[in-house]
Structure formats: C-alpha cells, structure tokens
Amino acid sequence: MHHVSGTARPHEIVRRYLDLLPSGSYLVLSQFCDPQDDGQGSQLARFVEGVFARSGLGPVVFRPRAEIEAFFEGTDLVEPGVTRVRDWWPDGPLIAQAGPVDDMIIGGVARKP
C-alpha cells in the first residue's frame, strides 16, 4: 500500500481483498508511517518521498498510524499488533543497527475471523 494514493481509496482496496478471502486467512501489511505524525511530517519522510519520486519507482505514501491501523478493522491482530516491522522479530539476527528509517515502516499481521 506504500504506492497507493489516498484518492485510490486504499482502505476499500484492502476491504475488497479481505472480503474475498476465506475465514481463517491472514492479512500481512506494512506501510510507511511518519514518526512525527503531526500533520506536517518530518524532514526524513519528505526526503524519502523525494528519493522515490526521483527513482522512477513512483511516489511513496506516508500514512498516519490511525490510517494504517484502520486497514486491520474487522480482523484479529496477532501480537505484537501494529508496530515497527523490525519489532516483529526482536530476537532475530540484526543485519544492521536500527536507524531512523526503521521507525518509519510499521505493519501488522491479522487473522480474518
């Protein structure tokens, strides 16, 4: 969903996807989230947006935490819930030290009832 603009109705896309899945299926989703969720955003988030825009990969969308959590409405979140992706395997091998970008990618896993 990183590359789906708000005008494309990303929550409706995920809802339609979930509607087609059988009960017991899982949704795994990650999303760029600005850690300074204050409406203006952080300089780092704006920098990352610029890198994507110049890369030819297309625009990237940063969403507030509440919008990301809304993707999981109607599902049963798996612990640790919607959090930094890096926190999903806290005892796993650390390939690199955590950096500021690690705070900008959050995600979750949820089961469709």
ABEGO torsion letter per residue (X at the ends): XAABBAAAGAAAAAAAAAAABBBGBBBBBBBBBBABBAGAEBAAAAAAAAAAAAAGAEBBBBBBAAAAAAAABGBBBBOAEBBBAAAABAABBBABBBBAAAAABBBBBBBBX
